[in-house]
Amino acid sequence: MNTHHDIVIVGAGFSGIGTAIKLREAGFDDILLIDDADGPGGVWHWNTYPGVAVDIPSFSYQFSFEQASNWTRTYAPGRELKHYAERCVAKYDLARHIQYSTRVTRAEFDEPSDRWAIETSRGDLSARWMIHAGGPLSQPSRPAIDGIDDFAGQIMHTSRWDHDIDLAGQRVGIIGTGASAVQVIPEIAPEVAHLTVFQRTPIWCLPKPDLALPRAARAALSAVPGAKSAARLVSQAFVEFTFPGIAHYYARIPGVGQVEKAARAWLASQVRDPETRAKLTPDYTLGCKRPSFHNGYLKTFNRENVTLETDSIARVTADGIRTEAGNEHTLDVLILATGFKVTDKDAMPSYPVAGRGGADLGDHWDTYRHHAYQGVSTAGFPNYFTTFGPYGYNGASFFTLIEASAAHIVRVLEAAREREASRVEVTEAAQEAFIADMHARGHRQVFRQGACANANSYYFTRHGDVPFRAATTPEIQWKSRHFPLDDYAFMKAG
Ligand SMILES: Cc1cc2nc3c(=O)[nH]c(=O)nc-3n(C[C@H](O)[C@H](O)[C@H](O)COP(=O)(O)OP(=O)(O)OC[C@H]3O[C@@H](n4cnc5c(N)ncnc54)[C@H](O)[C@@H]3O)c2cc1C
């Protein structure tokens, strides 16, 4: 491989793909995307567990400039997203830019040359500009439970599903009841001999308007002028209200508590046993952590072959799991639905990044609280951009936000090209003003208004911050295209 590129992008998920498409449109062509997967799509490449699907409507979960009309459901299954990624790579001629099965292990800014020195599992590289598109949910979290390595049965994480493990007739345990577990549990319960669900924190689960889109509906979507745009508009409005709306404007939406009431009513209608129902009822405000949407999850707990264990796990043994109260669960297969490392310093970013003066980005965020200008750039780390850095994500469809960060990055790089700058860095003043604004908006968010203490939510950093963009999607879109270019310092080497 060439050892120097104008732009290196870490990650060939939708952030990497979308950003590369927009950079190419702006005339940048010396781009290398690096991914440790052996194909494109990021989470949709890695997550192939039974039932994997999007949890916001597909009309929103796609690029605005590449709207598909062949989704088979209103909430597409994961394999359709994987195919969509492959189609984008082919259509926008990205294959020649991507290096798969390669992990970026370290990056350091070389001040004399204004270049990033990048170490990978397959050799060293350099780049003028580096874009981290490594994803917020790409580094699996394996729980540090005593004895986990002693388990004599088979063990797998939901995001690294082993399709060679046959679950039929097996005694299966699943640790975790987050978004992936909600999708897996109803799928595997009918085939296993017994399923024990180990729950630490119950999840708010809401019904999902998940409808099949038959061939005729798909044909109409592509043939009727304006049909795709209308479907997208309705979908965007729904997503905007249910995710960023409730999260960031909680204090301003009259009657917002009705949503939680409706969720309770849905739970009551699904689960027959009052004791199980009580165990499945969250004791934190809806919105403190990402709720799930599924029509079959809650009623799976009515099945004879499903046990909900809420006692804390004491240890994993060779035969299964023992809880603090001494309950022994004998298992053949253990599934870790334990999610991802999100704001941990070894996950965000997923490799050490040394900026100006050698400062480490993970340590910097961990020590001085997460901060970045519009989620895209951090003072002290010149020529380095993040698609989902701190205060980049507002809870809406990632796609709209990928397009916003790509617009921001392209705008900065176009300005650098025009000014023949070799170094670009966001000013401390612009970054601090942005973060102060984010903090000032915090009081109206559900994270501050609601009872979140028991949520065990990955939204919160160890400092108690929720580094989400406290803004509507249209505001983010507008600001990513109209921020003052003076918020960046453009410099020339030498
Ligand atoms: C199961 C699941 C379902 C989801 N469903 C939804 C949904 O319905 N709606 C929604 O809005 N969001 C959803 N998300 C969130 C999802 O993270 C985003 O929607 C989106 O896919 C993020 O895209 P990305 O390209 O930023 O990251 P990713 O898709 O995670 O891609 C990042 C890629 O970078 C690679 N990478 C990371 N670090 C390195 C490194 N050091 N070296 C080399 N490669 C590296 C990763 O392996 C990965 O392939 C879901 C996430 C998961 C896990």
The ligand as a Tripos MOL2 file, in Angstrom:
@<TRIPOS>MOLECULE
LIG
   53    58     1     0     0
SMALL
NO_CHARGES

@<TRIPOS>ATOM
      1 C1        -26.6410   -3.6800   16.6710 C.3       1 LIG1
      2 C2        -26.7140   -2.1960   16.4540 C.ar      1 LIG1
      3 C3        -27.8810   -1.6270   15.9570 C.ar      1 LIG1
      4 C4        -27.9600   -0.2540   15.7400 C.ar      1 LIG1
      5 N1        -29.1330    0.2630   15.2740 N.ar      1 LIG1
      6 C5        -29.2200    1.5850   15.0700 C.ar      1 LIG1
      7 C6        -30.4270    2.1710   14.5810 C.ar      1 LIG1
      8 O1        -31.4050    1.4790   14.3470 O.2       1 LIG1
      9 N2        -30.4750    3.5050   14.4070 N.ar      1 LIG1
     10 C7        -29.4080    4.3110   14.6560 C.ar      1 LIG1
     11 O2        -29.4960    5.5240   14.4320 O.2       1 LIG1
     12 N3        -28.2630    3.7710   15.1070 N.ar      1 LIG1
     13 C8        -28.1440    2.4500   15.3260 C.ar      1 LIG1
     14 N4        -26.9690    1.9280   15.8000 N.ar      1 LIG1
     15 C9        -25.8320    2.8160   16.0850 C.3       1 LIG1
     16 C10       -24.7330    2.7020   14.9990 C.3       1 LIG1
     17 O3        -23.5290    2.7350   15.7020 O.3       1 LIG1
     18 C11       -24.8410    3.8480   13.9950 C.3       1 LIG1
     19 O4        -26.1380    3.8630   13.4390 O.3       1 LIG1
     20 C12       -23.9010    3.7870   12.7970 C.3       1 LIG1
     21 O5        -23.8900    2.4990   12.2230 O.3       1 LIG1
     22 C13       -22.5460    4.2620   13.1250 C.3       1 LIG1
     23 O6        -21.7790    4.2030   11.9470 O.3       1 LIG1
     24 P1        -20.2290    4.4590   12.0200 P.3       1 LIG1
     25 O7        -19.7200    4.2880   10.6520 O.co2     1 LIG1
     26 O8        -19.9790    5.7300   12.7200 O.co2     1 LIG1
     27 O9        -19.6750    3.3140   12.9810 O.3       1 LIG1
     28 P2        -19.5990    1.7580   12.7880 P.3       1 LIG1
     29 O10       -20.7300    1.2640   12.0020 O.co2     1 LIG1
     30 O11       -19.3790    1.1960   14.1400 O.co2     1 LIG1
     31 O12       -18.2800    1.5380   11.9040 O.3       1 LIG1
     32 C14       -17.0150    1.7910   12.4090 C.3       1 LIG1
     33 C15       -16.0250    0.8160   11.8130 C.3       1 LIG1
     34 O13       -14.7110    1.2240   12.2060 O.3       1 LIG1
     35 C16       -13.9750    0.1010   12.5830 C.3       1 LIG1
     36 N5        -12.9250    0.5110   13.5120 N.ar      1 LIG1
     37 C17       -13.0490    1.0650   14.7390 C.ar      1 LIG1
     38 N6        -11.8420    1.2840   15.2760 N.ar      1 LIG1
     39 C18       -10.9350    0.8400   14.3620 C.ar      1 LIG1
     40 C19        -9.5250    0.7920   14.3490 C.ar      1 LIG1
     41 N7         -8.7950    1.2160   15.3790 N.pl3     1 LIG1
     42 N8         -8.9110    0.2860   13.2530 N.ar      1 LIG1
     43 C20        -9.6390   -0.1540   12.1930 C.ar      1 LIG1
     44 N9        -10.9890   -0.1280   12.1600 N.ar      1 LIG1
     45 C21       -11.6170    0.3570   13.2400 C.ar      1 LIG1
     46 C22       -15.0160   -0.8010   13.2210 C.3       1 LIG1
     47 O14       -14.6180   -2.1510   13.2900 O.3       1 LIG1
     48 C23       -16.2110   -0.5980   12.3160 C.3       1 LIG1
     49 O15       -16.2010   -1.5190   11.2550 O.3       1 LIG1
     50 C24       -26.8570    0.5630   16.0360 C.ar      1 LIG1
     51 C25       -25.6960    0.0020   16.5520 C.ar      1 LIG1
     52 C26       -25.6200   -1.3560   16.7680 C.ar      1 LIG1
     53 C27       -24.3510   -1.9390   17.3420 C.3       1 LIG1
@<TRIPOS>BOND
     1     1     2 1
     2     2     3 ar
     3     2    52 ar
     4     3     4 ar
     5     4     5 ar
     6     4    50 ar
     7     5     6 ar
     8     6     7 ar
     9     6    13 1
    10     7     8 2
    11     7     9 ar
    12     9    10 ar
    13    10    11 2
    14    10    12 ar
    15    12    13 ar
    16    13    14 ar
    17    14    15 1
    18    14    50 ar
    19    15    16 1
    20    16    17 1
    21    16    18 1
    22    18    19 1
    23    18    20 1
    24    20    21 1
    25    20    22 1
    26    22    23 1
    27    23    24 1
    28    24    25 2
    29    24    26 1
    30    24    27 1
    31    27    28 1
    32    28    29 2
    33    28    30 1
    34    28    31 1
    35    31    32 1
    36    32    33 1
    37    33    34 1
    38    33    48 1
    39    34    35 1
    40    35    36 1
    41    35    46 1
    42    36    37 ar
    43    36    45 ar
    44    37    38 ar
    45    38    39 ar
    46    39    40 ar
    47    39    45 ar
    48    40    41 1
    49    40    42 ar
    50    42    43 ar
    51    43    44 ar
    52    44    45 ar
    53    46    47 1
    54    46    48 1
    55    48    49 1
    56    50    51 ar
    57    51    52 ar
    58    52    53 1
@<TRIPOS>SUBSTRUCTURE
     1 LIG1         1 GROUP 0 **** ****
